[in-house]
Amino acid sequence: MILKKLDLIALQNEIIEWTKIMMKQTGGEKAVLGISGGKDSSVVAALLVKALGKENVIGILMPNGIQNDISYSNELVEYLGIPSIETNIKNITDSVLLAVDSIKNDIVPTVSRQTGLNIPPRIRMTVLYAISQSIDNSRVINTSNLSEDWVGFATLYGDATGAFSPLGMLTSDEVVQLGEVLGLPDKFLSKAPSDGLTGKTDEDVFGFTYEVLNKYIREGIIDDLTIKEKIDKMHLISRFKFLPIPMYNSKLPIVADDIADIYKK
């Protein structure tokens, strides 16, 4: 969907004000986020700078071994003027994979390819929270967009995590448009989305384009019924990633205070 410039400026201002409110509600003063150099983390970082000031936004670079496009991340934090930390997670991910591999038996005959792909995002989020908890009054901010989340292209307890999500209800093309209004250089907005792990772009993995996905999300229009069926299935089986963990309702009384209401629903 192509948004008008005035609408984008209004959207930018609304997200900035919403971010201030969310930080206050969560008791946060500083924001910590992973920086990939792609559009999502770049736009979130730019929004946070406007909302909190660049001194209160901390970018974390977490290559997994050699990352050929790490220059994008370095250039982004330099462009925004935010403090940053770089830590390589390869030793950690290798250790976890080795630990899982060492217990192979009839129950776990092999470490699946998907396990190998999901461990780095979970390690990155663990590192982000470890850093955040070591910085007074800081909060980890989610950088996912609606398009990725719609088809479940997010790792549970990995990049699907954070105190709140500024872009969680914006499609990938809307994120790009917002980035343009924020004045971000095109290189940070046009970089082909990828997980940085498989050597493939998101669209290679999906088997369809973001353009097709976004049009379906916003307008309900899709020509290829096979792709529609695939998107619908991906959406259906991934919803659990974005819902609060279900809790058995014992129906026993909780009367401590008004907050108890959330446990009764």
N, C-alpha and C positions, 0 to 999 in steps of 0.2 A: 504494500500500500504506500503510495506517495503522499506524504503529508505536506501541507503548506508551511512556509517558513514561519508565519505567525503562530501556527499551531505547534510547531516544533519549539519555538521560543517559550511558549506557554508551558509545554510539556517539560522542557528543561527546568524552568522555574518551579514547577510543581514537584518534580522529583527532588530538587535541591531542598525545598522546604520540608518535604516528606522525610528526607534523609536526616535533617536536623531533628525532627520530631522523634524519629526512630532511635537516633543516637541518645537523645535525652531519656526516652522511655527505657532503654536498655542500660542506662547508666554509663554510657560510653562518651569519651572525649576524643580519642584517637582511633583511626581506622587502619586495619591491617588487611592487605589483600595480596593474592598471588598475581604476579605480572607475567603474562605470556608474550606481550607485544602485539597481540591480536586485538580485534575491535572491541570485544566485550570488556576485557580487563582495562583497556585503554580508556574507553568511555566511562566506565565506573570510576576509575581513578580521577579522570577530569571532573566528573560530577562531585566527587568527594572533596577535591581541591576547592571547588567553588563553595561547597557547603561548610567545610571545616577549616579551610586554610591549608596551604601546602605543607606547613610544618607539622600538621596533625594527620597526615596520610603517609603510611609506611608501605612501600612496595617490596614484596619478597620475590626474588628470582630463584627458581628451584629446578635447574636442569637435572636430567637423569642421565648422567654421563656426559657425553659430548652432544650439545644441542646446536645444530648448525645455524639456527635463526635466533640465538640468544641476543644478537646485536639489536634486534627490535626492542627487546625488553630494556636493555641498557639505554637505548636512545629515548624510549618513552619516559623513563624516570628522570632522565636529564632534561628532556623537553618540559616536563611538568615541574621540575625543580623539587621533587619530593625525596626525602631520605629513603634509602633502599639497603637491602641486605641480600647477598647471594650465597646460597648454600646448595651444594650438590647432593642429591638424595640417592645417588647410585649405590653407595655402600649399604644404605638402609634397605633399599628395595632388594638388592642382591641377598642380604641376610635373611629377609623374610621369605623370599623364594627358596633359598637353601633350606630354611627351617621346615617349610611345607614339603619340599622335595624329599627331605630326609625321613619323613614319616610315611612314605608311600607303602601301601599295603593293599589288601583286597578291598578295603573301604575306599581308599584314595589311591587308585592305581597310577595316576599321573597328575601332574599339575596342568590344569587346562589352560588353553591360550587366553581365555577370558580372565582367568585369575591373574595371569601375567600382565594383562592390560589394566586391570582394576587396582592392582596394588599401588602403582605410582600415584594416582590421584588421591588414594586414601593416605599414603605417606605424606603427600604434600599438605593435605588438610591437617594431619597430625602436627606437622612442623608449623603450620600457620597458627594453630591453637597454642602450641608450646611457646612460640614467640609472643603471641598476644597476651598470654597469661603472665609473661615476664615483663610486660609493659603496663604500668598502672592505667586503669580505666580505658583499655583499648578493646575493640571489638573486631572480629573477623567478618568481612563483608563478602557476600556471595556475588559472583560475576556471571552467572548463567543467564541465557535469554529464553524467551518463550518457545522459539522454534526448536532448540535443542531439547528443552524439557518436554515438549509436546510428544516427541517420539522416544522419550526415555534415554536420550543420549547424555546421560549424567551418571556419575558413580555414586551410589548410596554411601553416605558417610565420607564422601570424597568431595567432588566439586558441586554436589547437590546441597552442600551444607553452608551455614553462615548465620549471622545474627539477623540479617534481612537481605532482601534481593532487589536492588534498584531497577534491574532490567528484566525481572522475571515475567512481566506481562507485556514485553515488547518483542516483536519478531526480529529476526536478524537484519532484515532490510531497514526496519525502523531504527535499530541501533546505529546503523551506518549513517542514516539521515540525522540522527541526534548528534553523532560525533562530528558531522560537518558543521552543524550549528555551534557546537562547542569550540570549533576552530582547530580540531585535531588535523595534523597532516594526513594526506591521503594514504600514505604507506601503512599507517596503523589501522586503517579502515578497510583497505582492499586486500590485505593479506588473506590468502585462502584459509578458511577455518580448518584446523586439524587438531588431533589429540596430541601431536608432538611425540607420539610413541610408535605408531605403526608405519609411518612414512606415507600414509594415505590421507587425503582430505576427507572431511566429514561426508561430502557428497559421494565420494568413492565408496565409503562404507555404507551409506544409506541405500545407494542405487537409485536415487532421485535427487533433484536439485532443491536448494532452499527456495528458489523462486516458485517452484511447484508447491512445495510445502506451505509457504507463507500465503500464497493465494488461496489455498484450501482452508487454512486456519481463519483468515480474515473474511473471505468471500464465500466459502463453501463450494468453490468451483474447482473441479479437477477433471481432466479429460480421460486419463488412463485409469480405468476401473481397477486394473491389477495393482497399480501404485496406490490407489485409494484404499484398497483392501489391506495392503501392507502397512500404510500409515495408521489406519484404524486399529490394526492389531498391535502395532508397536505402542500406540497411545494407551490402549486398554490394559496391556500387561505391565505397564510401567507406572501406573498411577500410585501404587503403594509407596514409591520413592518420595512422593511429595505430600503425603498425608501424615498426620501425627500417628505415632504408634498406637494401634488399637489396644485398649485396656478393658479387661472384663469388668463389667459394672456389677459390683457386689450388692448394690442397693442399700448398703449400710449408710447411716447418716454421716454427712460431713457438714459441720455447722460452724467451723472455726471463724470464717469471715466471708466476705463477698467473693473472694478469689475461688472459693470452693465451687462456685457455679460452673467453672470450666470442667470440673470433674464429673458433673452430673449430666453432661451432654453426650 
